[in-house]
Amino acid sequence: MHTSRFRLAAVLAAAALVLSACGGDDGGDDGGDTGAGGGGDGDTLTIGIKFDQPGLGLRDGDTYTGMDVDIARAVAEKLGYSEDQIEFVETPSAQRETMLDTGQVDMIFATYSITDSRKETVQFAGPYFVAGQDLLVAADSDITGPDDLDGRILCSVAGSTSAQNVKDAVPGVQLQEYATYSECLEQLANGTIEALTTDDTILAGYAAQEQYAGQFKVVGNTFSTENYGVGLPKGDTDLCEEINGYLEELWEDGTMEQIIQDNLGPANYTPSDANPPEVGGHCG
């Protein structure tokens, strides 16, 4: 969808408000589920998410769950789109920029860290959340941070730089490579490895899965800063600023805290002190 559709949605929303004011409360059609902006004209908002990150972006049949998914729904609602007007599309990390540039998605909520290099081709609203690299360990582990990993076995996922970052800082750590984080989690559960590292939100999402209830803990000692932003096509600063306003509202009215608790609470996850983030500064 081109950005002109968003502007059209705003015009339709304004028109809807005028008609509503003129019409009063005389019954008529119940448009409660049509949304203010996209409701009347059949528009669809295409949102890129992860399909394979429990607690953040997960697809199970036709059901989509996770923190990013819930935030995307909340923002879409504020933009005037009803639930049935949202189309979720899988956006693997390596394809996010291309999918925005080619119009395959209108926006992306997918643990998408704002970086200077990405800002060259992507418009970022937010950040809506500040994550950080952390460690996931057994619930009874004595590991409290990277300094405790000397001589310990740390899971390394093929193609990920997270574990190598720890290796560079703690040369004595032993890296054991697996194909996916899910495999790492299985090995952590049976004691083959002693720690897993990536963003704390991703770790909490895995640990919050029902089959692992009470088995793991996120150490809570982050050693990087990851500012999650809403990826948008380059150039639409008006939409970017509009979404920033909605993100601030979600933090101010307690919606964000509830979303975090609903999705990551089972892992006893506590967001870093950097939250709520200072939204804005990336739309220019």
C-alpha positions in Angstrom: 0.0 0.0 0.0 1.3 3.4 -1.0 1.5 6.2 1.6 -1.3 8.0 -0.3 -3.7 5.4 1.0 -2.9 6.4 4.6 -3.7 10.0 3.7 -6.9 8.8 2.1 -7.7 7.0 5.2 -7.3 10.1 7.2 -9.7 12.0 5.0 -12.2 9.2 5.3 -11.8 9.3 9.0 -12.5 13.0 9.1 -15.5 12.6 6.9 -16.8 9.8 9.1 -16.6 12.1 12.1 -18.6 14.8 10.4 -21.3 12.4 9.3 -21.5 10.9 12.8 -21.9 14.4 14.3 -24.7 15.2 11.8 -26.5 12.0 12.2 -26.8 11.9 16.0 -27.8 8.7 17.8 -30.7 7.6 15.6 -29.7 4.0 15.4 -28.7 3.2 11.8 -26.0 0.8 10.8 -23.6 -0.4 13.6 -20.2 0.4 12.2 -18.4 -0.5 15.4 -16.0 -3.0 13.8 -15.2 -1.1 10.6 -12.5 1.1 11.9 -12.2 4.9 11.5 -9.7 5.1 8.7 -9.8 1.9 6.6 -13.2 0.7 7.5 -15.5 1.9 4.8 -13.4 1.3 1.6 -12.1 -2.3 2.1 -8.5 -1.3 2.5 -6.1 -3.7 4.1 -3.1 -2.9 6.2 -0.3 -5.3 5.6 2.0 -5.7 8.6 5.2 -7.6 8.6 5.9 -9.7 11.7 8.0 -12.8 12.7 6.2 -16.1 12.5 8.6 -18.1 14.6 9.3 -16.0 17.8 7.2 -17.2 20.7 6.0 -14.3 22.9 6.9 -11.8 20.1 5.6 -12.9 16.7 4.2 -16.4 16.3 1.9 -17.9 13.8 -0.2 -21.0 14.7 -2.5 -21.7 11.8 -4.6 -18.6 11.4 -3.7 -17.3 14.9 -1.0 -14.7 15.4 0.3 -14.0 18.9 3.1 -12.1 20.6 4.1 -8.7 21.9 4.9 -7.3 18.5 1.7 -8.6 17.1 -0.4 -7.0 19.9 1.4 -3.7 19.6 0.8 -3.8 15.8 -2.9 -4.4 16.4 -3.1 -1.5 18.8 -1.4 0.9 16.4 -3.5 -0.3 13.5 -6.6 0.3 15.5 -5.5 3.9 16.2 -4.9 4.3 12.5 -8.5 3.3 11.9 -8.1 -0.3 10.8 -10.3 -3.1 12.3 -9.0 -6.6 13.1 -10.3 -8.1 9.8 -8.5 -5.4 7.8 -5.0 -6.4 9.0 -3.0 -8.9 7.0 0.1 -10.3 8.7 3.0 -11.2 6.5 6.1 -13.1 7.5 9.2 -10.9 7.3 12.5 -12.8 7.9 15.2 -10.5 9.2 17.2 -10.6 6.0 14.3 -9.5 3.8 12.8 -6.7 5.9 14.3 -3.8 3.9 13.4 -5.3 0.6 9.8 -6.0 1.6 9.3 -2.4 2.6 11.0 -1.1 -0.5 9.0 -3.2 -2.9 5.6 -2.5 -1.1 5.1 -6.1 0.1 4.3 -4.7 3.5 3.1 -1.3 4.8 5.0 -1.5 8.1 7.0 -3.9 10.2 6.8 -4.9 13.8 9.4 -7.6 14.1 12.1 -7.0 16.8 13.5 -4.5 14.2 16.4 -2.7 15.9 16.9 0.9 14.7 20.4 1.4 13.4 22.2 4.1 11.4 22.8 1.8 8.5 19.1 0.7 8.3 17.9 4.3 8.6 19.5 5.0 5.2 16.8 2.9 3.5 14.0 2.6 6.2 11.8 5.1 8.0 11.6 4.2 11.7 8.9 5.2 14.0 9.6 4.7 17.7 11.4 3.2 19.4 8.4 1.5 21.1 10.6 -0.8 23.3 14.2 -1.0 24.4 15.6 -4.5 24.6 19.2 -5.7 25.2 21.4 -8.8 24.8 21.1 -11.0 27.8 21.5 -14.6 29.0 18.9 -17.4 29.5 19.9 -20.0 32.0 18.4 -22.7 34.1 16.2 -21.4 36.9 18.7 -22.6 39.6 21.8 -21.5 37.7 24.4 -19.3 39.5 25.2 -17.4 36.3 24.5 -13.7 36.7 26.2 -12.3 33.6 28.8 -12.8 30.9 31.7 -12.7 33.5 30.4 -16.0 34.9 30.7 -17.8 31.6 34.4 -18.5 31.7 34.7 -22.3 31.1 30.9 -22.6 30.6 29.1 -23.9 27.5 27.1 -21.2 25.6 24.8 -22.0 22.7 25.8 -20.4 19.4 23.1 -20.3 16.7 24.5 -20.6 13.2 24.6 -17.2 11.5 24.1 -15.2 14.8 26.6 -12.8 16.2 25.2 -12.8 19.7 27.3 -15.7 21.0 30.4 -14.5 19.3 30.0 -11.1 21.0 30.2 -12.9 24.3 33.2 -15.0 23.1 35.1 -11.9 22.2 34.5 -10.5 25.7 35.0 -13.8 27.6 37.5 -15.9 25.6 37.2 -18.8 28.0 33.5 -19.4 27.1 32.9 -22.6 25.1 30.6 -22.2 22.1 28.4 -25.0 21.0 26.6 -24.4 17.7 23.0 -25.4 16.9 20.8 -24.5 14.0 18.0 -22.7 15.9 17.2 -21.1 19.2 14.6 -23.8 19.7 17.3 -26.5 19.6 19.4 -24.4 22.0 16.4 -24.4 24.4 16.1 -28.1 24.3 19.8 -28.5 25.1 19.5 -26.0 27.9 16.6 -28.0 29.3 18.6 -31.2 29.4 21.8 -29.6 30.6 23.9 -30.1 27.5 24.6 -26.3 27.5 24.6 -23.8 30.3 23.4 -20.6 28.7 21.8 -19.1 25.6 22.2 -15.5 24.5 20.2 -13.1 22.3 17.8 -10.2 22.9 16.2 -10.4 26.3 12.7 -10.2 24.9 13.4 -13.2 22.5 14.8 -15.2 25.5 11.7 -14.4 27.6 9.4 -15.4 24.8 11.0 -18.8 24.5 11.0 -19.2 28.3 7.4 -18.2 28.6 6.3 -21.3 26.6 4.0 -23.6 28.5 6.3 -26.6 28.2 9.2 -24.8 29.8 7.2 -23.2 32.7 9.5 -22.5 35.6 12.6 -24.1 34.0 14.5 -21.0 32.9 15.2 -17.4 33.8 16.4 -14.4 32.0 19.5 -13.2 34.0 18.4 -9.5 33.7 21.9 -8.1 33.1 21.8 -6.7 29.6 25.0 -5.8 27.9 23.7 -4.1 24.7 20.9 -1.7 23.7 18.4 -2.7 21.0 15.8 0.0 20.2 12.9 -1.7 18.5 11.2 0.5 15.9 8.3 0.3 13.5 9.8 -0.1 10.0 8.1 2.1 7.4 8.9 2.9 3.7 11.4 5.7 3.4 9.9 9.2 3.1 6.6 9.4 4.9 7.5 11.5 7.8 3.8 12.4 8.5 2.8 8.8 9.1 6.0 8.2 11.1 5.1 11.1 13.5 1.5 10.0 13.7 2.6 6.5 14.8 5.0 8.0 17.3 2.1 9.8 18.9 0.2 6.5 19.2 3.1 4.7 20.7 3.4 7.3 23.4 -0.3 6.9 24.1 0.1 3.2 24.5 2.8 3.7 27.1 0.9 6.5 28.9 -2.4 4.6 29.3 -0.8 1.3 30.5 -1.5 -0.7 27.3 2.2 -1.4 26.7 2.7 -2.7 30.2 -0.3 -5.0 29.8 0.9 -6.3 26.5 4.3 -7.1 27.9 2.8 -8.9 30.9 0.4 -10.9 28.7 3.2 -12.2 26.4 6.4 -12.3 28.5 5.1 -12.3 32.1 5.1 -16.1 32.4 8.9 -15.9 32.1 9.0 -13.5 35.1 10.5 -11.0 32.6 11.1 -7.4 33.7 11.8 -4.8 31.0 15.0 -2.8 31.4 15.0 0.6 33.1 15.3 2.2 29.6 11.5 1.6 29.2 9.3 3.4 28.5 11.6 4.6 25.7 12.0 8.2 24.5 9.8 7.9 21.4 10.8 9.9 18.3 13.9 11.4 16.7 14.0 9.0 13.7 11.3 10.4 11.4 13.4 13.2 9.9 
